[in-house]
Amino acid sequence: MAKRGKVALTICSTAFKTLGHAQASALGKKDLPIAVMPHPFGLRKREEVRAIAAQCADDIVNLVTKARAKT
């Protein structure tokens, strides 16, 4: 993706953060941006999920902005 001027990232919950970084490194993408959201989220109230989603969206914007600055 970077060769095409595109930014890639992944989203995972805190339960899979370590695994996500390990997989990215194993695939030669150790600098892959990862947006992390709290786990578990399935039992949360709608208001909490909305707040988590809003924070995750902000994190994604920040990660994309930083990744673009590196290219």
Biopython code that builds the backbone (N, CA, C, O; Angstrom):
import numpy as np
from Bio.PDB.StructureBuilder import StructureBuilder

atoms = [
    (1, "MET", "N", (0.820, -1.188, 0.000)),
    (1, "MET", "CA", (0.000, 0.000, 0.000)),
    (1, "MET", "C", (0.869, 1.259, 0.000)),
    (1, "MET", "O", (0.577, 2.219, -0.713)),
    (2, "ALA", "N", (1.926, 1.249, 0.795)),
    (2, "ALA", "CA", (2.768, 2.438, 0.888)),
    (2, "ALA", "C", (3.384, 2.787, -0.471)),
    (2, "ALA", "O", (3.588, 3.961, -0.782)),
    (3, "LYS", "N", (3.678, 1.765, -1.273)),
    (3, "LYS", "CA", (4.241, 2.006, -2.596)),
    (3, "LYS", "C", (3.271, 2.776, -3.476)),
    (3, "LYS", "O", (3.686, 3.491, -4.389)),
    (4, "ARG", "N", (1.982, 2.633, -3.204)),
    (4, "ARG", "CA", (0.950, 3.318, -3.970)),
    (4, "ARG", "C", (0.535, 4.638, -3.323)),
    (4, "ARG", "O", (-0.392, 5.297, -3.794)),
    (5, "GLY", "N", (1.210, 5.020, -2.259)),
    (5, "GLY", "CA", (0.865, 6.248, -1.563)),
    (5, "GLY", "C", (-0.345, 6.116, -0.657)),
    (5, "GLY", "O", (-0.958, 7.114, -0.280)),
    (6, "LYS", "N", (-0.687, 4.892, -0.309)),
    (6, "LYS", "CA", (-1.839, 4.630, 0.554)),
    (6, "LYS", "C", (-1.359, 4.262, 1.953)),
    (6, "LYS", "O", (-0.280, 3.697, 2.131)),
    (7, "VAL", "N", (-2.176, 4.591, 2.927)),
    (7, "VAL", "CA", (-1.871, 4.251, 4.309)),
    (7, "VAL", "C", (-2.737, 3.064, 4.712)),
    (7, "VAL", "O", (-3.941, 3.045, 4.456)),
    (8, "ALA", "N", (-2.117, 2.085, 5.339)),
    (8, "ALA", "CA", (-2.859, 0.931, 5.854)),
    (8, "ALA", "C", (-2.711, 0.907, 7.368)),
    (8, "ALA", "O", (-1.684, 1.313, 7.912)),
    (9, "LEU", "N", (-3.747, 0.426, 8.036)),
    (9, "LEU", "CA", (-3.687, 0.227, 9.473)),
    (9, "LEU", "C", (-4.643, -0.885, 9.829)),
    (9, "LEU", "O", (-5.434, -1.335, 9.000)),
    (10, "THR", "N", (-4.563, -1.317, 11.053)),
    (10, "THR", "CA", (-5.496, -2.327, 11.533)),
    (10, "THR", "C", (-6.101, -1.859, 12.844)),
    (10, "THR", "O", (-5.560, -0.985, 13.522)),
    (11, "ILE", "N", (-7.221, -2.452, 13.186)),
    (11, "ILE", "CA", (-7.915, -2.132, 14.429)),
    (11, "ILE", "C", (-8.074, -3.433, 15.196)),
    (11, "ILE", "O", (-8.506, -4.440, 14.636)),
    (12, "CYS", "N", (-7.726, -3.415, 16.472)),
    (12, "CYS", "CA", (-7.944, -4.602, 17.296)),
    (12, "CYS", "C", (-8.256, -4.183, 18.728)),
    (12, "CYS", "O", (-8.032, -3.038, 19.123)),
    (13, "SER", "N", (-8.767, -5.121, 19.479)),
    (13, "SER", "CA", (-9.067, -4.835, 20.882)),
    (13, "SER", "C", (-7.814, -5.056, 21.718)),
    (13, "SER", "O", (-6.844, -5.660, 21.260)),
    (14, "THR", "N", (-7.849, -4.559, 22.948)),
    (14, "THR", "CA", (-6.689, -4.688, 23.834)),
    (14, "THR", "C", (-6.280, -6.143, 24.037)),
    (14, "THR", "O", (-5.107, -6.434, 24.271)),
    (15, "ALA", "N", (-7.240, -7.051, 23.947)),
    (15, "ALA", "CA", (-6.936, -8.476, 24.121)),
    (15, "ALA", "C", (-6.022, -9.002, 23.016)),
    (15, "ALA", "O", (-5.339, -10.007, 23.211)),
    (16, "PHE", "N", (-5.998, -8.341, 21.863)),
    (16, "PHE", "CA", (-5.218, -8.824, 20.727)),
    (16, "PHE", "C", (-4.108, -7.867, 20.304)),
    (16, "PHE", "O", (-3.491, -8.058, 19.256)),
    (17, "LYS", "N", (-3.854, -6.851, 21.101)),
    (17, "LYS", "CA", (-2.831, -5.864, 20.755)),
    (17, "LYS", "C", (-1.460, -6.507, 20.568)),
    (17, "LYS", "O", (-0.797, -6.272, 19.558)),
    (18, "THR", "N", (-1.040, -7.304, 21.518)),
    (18, "THR", "CA", (0.280, -7.941, 21.436)),
    (18, "THR", "C", (0.361, -8.853, 20.213)),
    (18, "THR", "O", (1.355, -8.845, 19.488)),
    (19, "LEU", "N", (-0.685, -9.632, 19.994)),
    (19, "LEU", "CA", (-0.723, -10.515, 18.829)),
    (19, "LEU", "C", (-0.694, -9.707, 17.534)),
    (19, "LEU", "O", (-0.012, -10.087, 16.582)),
    (20, "GLY", "N", (-1.416, -8.613, 17.494)),
    (20, "GLY", "CA", (-1.425, -7.764, 16.302)),
    (20, "GLY", "C", (-0.047, -7.237, 15.959)),
    (20, "GLY", "O", (0.356, -7.259, 14.796)),
    (21, "HIS", "N", (0.676, -6.766, 16.956)),
    (21, "HIS", "CA", (2.045, -6.279, 16.726)),
    (21, "HIS", "C", (2.967, -7.420, 16.312)),
    (21, "HIS", "O", (3.825, -7.242, 15.447)),
    (22, "ALA", "N", (2.797, -8.590, 16.924)),
    (22, "ALA", "CA", (3.628, -9.747, 16.571)),
    (22, "ALA", "C", (3.384, -10.164, 15.122)),
    (22, "ALA", "O", (4.330, -10.439, 14.384)),
    (23, "GLN", "N", (2.129, -10.208, 14.721)),
    (23, "GLN", "CA", (1.793, -10.587, 13.346)),
    (23, "GLN", "C", (2.341, -9.571, 12.355)),
    (23, "GLN", "O", (2.898, -9.942, 11.322)),
    (24, "ALA", "N", (2.185, -8.293, 12.667)),
    (24, "ALA", "CA", (2.694, -7.252, 11.781)),
    (24, "ALA", "C", (4.206, -7.399, 11.610)),
    (24, "ALA", "O", (4.715, -7.296, 10.494)),
    (25, "SER", "N", (4.920, -7.636, 12.701)),
    (25, "SER", "CA", (6.372, -7.824, 12.632)),
    (25, "SER", "C", (6.733, -9.060, 11.828)),
    (25, "SER", "O", (7.648, -9.028, 11.004)),
    (26, "ALA", "N", (6.008, -10.159, 12.069)),
    (26, "ALA", "CA", (6.280, -11.409, 11.360)),
    (26, "ALA", "C", (6.065, -11.250, 9.856)),
    (26, "ALA", "O", (6.712, -11.931, 9.060)),
    (27, "LEU", "N", (5.173, -10.366, 9.473)),
    (27, "LEU", "CA", (4.879, -10.142, 8.056)),
    (27, "LEU", "C", (5.722, -9.012, 7.458)),
    (27, "LEU", "O", (5.483, -8.577, 6.332)),
    (28, "GLY", "N", (6.707, -8.545, 8.225)),
    (28, "GLY", "CA", (7.607, -7.513, 7.730)),
    (28, "GLY", "C", (7.025, -6.112, 7.777)),
    (28, "GLY", "O", (7.507, -5.215, 7.086)),
    (29, "LYS", "N", (5.999, -5.919, 8.581)),
    (29, "LYS", "CA", (5.343, -4.613, 8.682)),
    (29, "LYS", "C", (5.343, -4.129, 10.128)),
    (29, "LYS", "O", (4.301, -3.762, 10.669)),
    (30, "LYS", "N", (6.532, -4.132, 10.754)),
    (30, "LYS", "CA", (6.600, -3.810, 12.180)),
    (30, "LYS", "C", (6.099, -2.409, 12.511)),
    (30, "LYS", "O", (5.750, -2.134, 13.659)),
    (31, "ASP", "N", (6.060, -1.520, 11.518)),
    (31, "ASP", "CA", (5.587, -0.158, 11.755)),
    (31, "ASP", "C", (4.109, 0.018, 11.416)),
    (31, "ASP", "O", (3.619, 1.146, 11.371)),
    (32, "LEU", "N", (3.393, -1.080, 11.178)),
    (32, "LEU", "CA", (1.969, -0.994, 10.859)),
    (32, "LEU", "C", (1.226, -0.305, 11.998)),
    (32, "LEU", "O", (1.287, -0.762, 13.139)),
    (33, "PRO", "N", (0.532, 0.779, 11.705)),
    (33, "PRO", "CA", (-0.244, 1.441, 12.756)),
    (33, "PRO", "C", (-1.403, 0.544, 13.213)),
    (33, "PRO", "O", (-2.082, -0.070, 12.390)),
    (34, "ILE", "N", (-1.619, 0.476, 14.517)),
    (34, "ILE", "CA", (-2.708, -0.316, 15.074)),
    (34, "ILE", "C", (-3.514, 0.563, 16.024)),
    (34, "ILE", "O", (-2.995, 1.091, 17.007)),
    (35, "ALA", "N", (-4.796, 0.702, 15.703)),
    (35, "ALA", "CA", (-5.723, 1.403, 16.594)),
    (35, "ALA", "C", (-6.271, 0.359, 17.566)),
    (35, "ALA", "O", (-6.746, -0.700, 17.153)),
    (36, "VAL", "N", (-6.201, 0.666, 18.842)),
    (36, "VAL", "CA", (-6.602, -0.306, 19.869)),
    (36, "VAL", "C", (-7.844, 0.201, 20.592)),
    (36, "VAL", "O", (-7.909, 1.348, 21.034)),
    (37, "MET", "N", (-8.826, -0.688, 20.698)),
    (37, "MET", "CA", (-10.037, -0.354, 21.437)),
    (37, "MET", "C", (-10.179, -1.284, 22.629)),
    (37, "MET", "O", (-9.681, -2.409, 22.587)),
    (38, "PRO", "N", (-10.848, -0.846, 23.695)),
    (38, "PRO", "CA", (-10.948, -1.651, 24.910)),
    (38, "PRO", "C", (-11.692, -2.972, 24.690)),
    (38, "PRO", "O", (-12.585, -3.081, 23.850)),
    (39, "HIS", "N", (-11.291, -3.953, 25.470)),
    (39, "HIS", "CA", (-11.906, -5.282, 25.405)),
    (39, "HIS", "C", (-12.344, -5.674, 26.811)),
    (39, "HIS", "O", (-11.605, -5.384, 27.752)),
    (40, "PRO", "N", (-13.430, -6.277, 27.007)),
    (40, "PRO", "CA", (-14.462, -6.585, 26.007)),
    (40, "PRO", "C", (-15.373, -5.392, 25.787)),
    (40, "PRO", "O", (-15.484, -4.519, 26.648)),
    (41, "PHE", "N", (-16.019, -5.354, 24.645)),
    (41, "PHE", "CA", (-16.932, -4.255, 24.378)),
    (41, "PHE", "C", (-18.349, -4.732, 24.066)),
    (41, "PHE", "O", (-19.259, -3.912, 23.944)),
    (42, "GLY", "N", (-18.545, -6.015, 23.937)),
    (42, "GLY", "CA", (-19.846, -6.571, 23.583)),
    (42, "GLY", "C", (-20.935, -6.386, 24.626)),
    (42, "GLY", "O", (-22.119, -6.371, 24.289)),
    (43, "LEU", "N", (-20.550, -6.244, 25.885)),
    (43, "LEU", "CA", (-21.542, -6.114, 26.950)),
    (43, "LEU", "C", (-21.740, -4.675, 27.413)),
    (43, "LEU", "O", (-22.447, -4.424, 28.389)),
    (44, "ARG", "N", (-21.124, -3.744, 26.721)),
    (44, "ARG", "CA", (-21.216, -2.339, 27.121)),
    (44, "ARG", "C", (-22.525, -1.717, 26.647)),
    (44, "ARG", "O", (-23.158, -2.191, 25.703)),
    (45, "LYS", "N", (-22.906, -0.653, 27.324)),
    (45, "LYS", "CA", (-24.111, 0.093, 26.938)),
    (45, "LYS", "C", (-23.827, 0.887, 25.666)),
    (45, "LYS", "O", (-22.676, 1.175, 25.339)),
    (46, "ARG", "N", (-24.895, 1.230, 24.959)),
    (46, "ARG", "CA", (-24.749, 1.951, 23.687)),
    (46, "ARG", "C", (-23.943, 3.238, 23.830)),
    (46, "ARG", "O", (-23.132, 3.567, 22.963)),
    (47, "GLU", "N", (-24.162, 3.956, 24.908)),
    (47, "GLU", "CA", (-23.439, 5.209, 25.119)),
    (47, "GLU", "C", (-21.932, 4.950, 25.233)),
    (47, "GLU", "O", (-21.113, 5.699, 24.700)),
    (48, "GLU", "N", (-21.598, 3.880, 25.934)),
    (48, "GLU", "CA", (-20.185, 3.523, 26.076)),
    (48, "GLU", "C", (-19.590, 3.126, 24.730)),
    (48, "GLU", "O", (-18.467, 3.510, 24.404)),
    (49, "VAL", "N", (-20.342, 2.360, 23.953)),
    (49, "VAL", "CA", (-19.854, 1.933, 22.633)),
    (49, "VAL", "C", (-19.668, 3.145, 21.725)),
    (49, "VAL", "O", (-18.698, 3.213, 20.970)),
    (50, "ARG", "N", (-20.581, 4.087, 21.795)),
    (50, "ARG", "CA", (-20.441, 5.314, 20.993)),
    (50, "ARG", "C", (-19.177, 6.079, 21.383)),
    (50, "ARG", "O", (-18.452, 6.570, 20.518)),
    (51, "ALA", "N", (-18.920, 6.176, 22.668)),
    (51, "ALA", "CA", (-17.717, 6.877, 23.134)),
    (51, "ALA", "C", (-16.455, 6.137, 22.691)),
    (51, "ALA", "O", (-15.478, 6.764, 22.281)),
    (52, "ILE", "N", (-16.474, 4.823, 22.770)),
    (52, "ILE", "CA", (-15.333, 4.012, 22.314)),
    (52, "ILE", "C", (-15.120, 4.219, 20.817)),
    (52, "ILE", "O", (-13.990, 4.389, 20.361)),
    (53, "ALA", "N", (-16.214, 4.204, 20.056)),
    (53, "ALA", "CA", (-16.120, 4.392, 18.605)),
    (53, "ALA", "C", (-15.562, 5.767, 18.263)),
    (53, "ALA", "O", (-14.734, 5.897, 17.361)),
    (54, "ALA", "N", (-16.008, 6.784, 18.974)),
    (54, "ALA", "CA", (-15.516, 8.142, 18.731)),
    (54, "ALA", "C", (-14.022, 8.233, 19.021)),
    (54, "ALA", "O", (-13.272, 8.840, 18.257)),
    (55, "GLN", "N", (-13.597, 7.635, 20.116)),
    (55, "GLN", "CA", (-12.172, 7.644, 20.456)),
    (55, "GLN", "C", (-11.367, 6.869, 19.421)),
    (55, "GLN", "O", (-10.284, 7.294, 19.018)),
    (56, "CYS", "N", (-11.903, 5.735, 18.996)),
    (56, "CYS", "CA", (-11.217, 4.920, 17.988)),
    (56, "CYS", "C", (-11.093, 5.696, 16.676)),
    (56, "CYS", "O", (-10.050, 5.649, 16.024)),
    (57, "ALA", "N", (-12.139, 6.402, 16.292)),
    (57, "ALA", "CA", (-12.088, 7.212, 15.071)),
    (57, "ALA", "C", (-11.013, 8.288, 15.181)),
    (57, "ALA", "O", (-10.269, 8.526, 14.229)),
    (58, "ASP", "N", (-10.931, 8.934, 16.336)),
    (58, "ASP", "CA", (-9.874, 9.937, 16.553)),
    (58, "ASP", "C", (-8.494, 9.290, 16.463)),
    (58, "ASP", "O", (-7.578, 9.856, 15.867)),
    (59, "ASP", "N", (-8.346, 8.105, 17.054)),
    (59, "ASP", "CA", (-7.068, 7.398, 17.004)),
    (59, "ASP", "C", (-6.691, 7.053, 15.566)),
    (59, "ASP", "O", (-5.527, 7.170, 15.182)),
    (60, "ILE", "N", (-7.671, 6.631, 14.772)),
    (60, "ILE", "CA", (-7.420, 6.286, 13.371)),
    (60, "ILE", "C", (-6.946, 7.518, 12.602)),
    (60, "ILE", "O", (-5.987, 7.438, 11.834)),
    (61, "VAL", "N", (-7.602, 8.639, 12.800)),
    (61, "VAL", "CA", (-7.196, 9.883, 12.133)),
    (61, "VAL", "C", (-5.757, 10.222, 12.508)),
    (61, "VAL", "O", (-4.958, 10.568, 11.638)),
    (62, "ASN", "N", (-5.421, 10.128, 13.784)),
    (62, "ASN", "CA", (-4.055, 10.435, 14.236)),
    (62, "ASN", "C", (-3.036, 9.471, 13.636)),
    (62, "ASN", "O", (-1.963, 9.895, 13.208)),
    (63, "LEU", "N", (-3.360, 8.181, 13.602)),
    (63, "LEU", "CA", (-2.438, 7.189, 13.039)),
    (63, "LEU", "C", (-2.227, 7.416, 11.549)),
    (63, "LEU", "O", (-1.098, 7.327, 11.066)),
    (64, "VAL", "N", (-3.280, 7.703, 10.825)),
    (64, "VAL", "CA", (-3.167, 7.956, 9.390)),
    (64, "VAL", "C", (-2.352, 9.218, 9.137)),
    (64, "VAL", "O", (-1.504, 9.246, 8.244)),
    (65, "THR", "N", (-2.604, 10.249, 9.914)),
    (65, "THR", "CA", (-1.865, 11.503, 9.764)),
    (65, "THR", "C", (-0.373, 11.288, 9.997)),
    (65, "THR", "O", (0.459, 11.780, 9.235)),
    (66, "LYS", "N", (-0.041, 10.552, 11.052)),
    (66, "LYS", "CA", (1.377, 10.267, 11.347)),
    (66, "LYS", "C", (2.006, 9.417, 10.264)),
    (66, "LYS", "O", (3.149, 9.658, 9.876)),
    (67, "ALA", "N", (1.279, 8.426, 9.768)),
    (67, "ALA", "CA", (1.805, 7.545, 8.726)),
    (67, "ALA", "C", (2.047, 8.324, 7.431)),
    (67, "ALA", "O", (3.048, 8.106, 6.749)),
    (68, "ARG", "N", (1.146, 9.213, 7.104)),
    (68, "ARG", "CA", (1.326, 10.029, 5.891)),
    (68, "ARG", "C", (2.523, 10.951, 6.018)),
    (68, "ARG", "O", (3.210, 11.210, 5.030)),
    (69, "ALA", "N", (2.785, 11.452, 7.220)),
    (69, "ALA", "CA", (3.917, 12.350, 7.424)),
    (69, "ALA", "C", (5.245, 11.627, 7.212)),
    (69, "ALA", "O", (6.246, 12.251, 6.860)),
    (70, "LYS", "N", (5.253, 10.311, 7.425)),
    (70, "LYS", "CA", (6.471, 9.512, 7.248)),
    (70, "LYS", "C", (6.776, 9.231, 5.777)),
    (70, "LYS", "O", (7.914, 8.925, 5.421)),
    (71, "THR", "N", (5.743, 9.337, 4.916)),
    (71, "THR", "CA", (5.960, 8.992, 3.513)),
    (71, "THR", "C", (6.424, 10.169, 2.705)),
    (71, "THR", "O", (6.651, 10.040, 1.502)),
]
sb = StructureBuilder()
sb.init_structure("model")
sb.init_model(0)
sb.init_chain("A")
sb.init_seg("    ")
for serial, (resi, resn, name, xyz) in enumerate(atoms, 1):
    if name == "N":
        sb.init_residue(resn, " ", resi, " ")
    sb.init_atom(name, np.array(xyz, "f"), 0.0, 1.0, " ", f" {name:<3s}", serial, name[0])
structure = sb.get_structure()
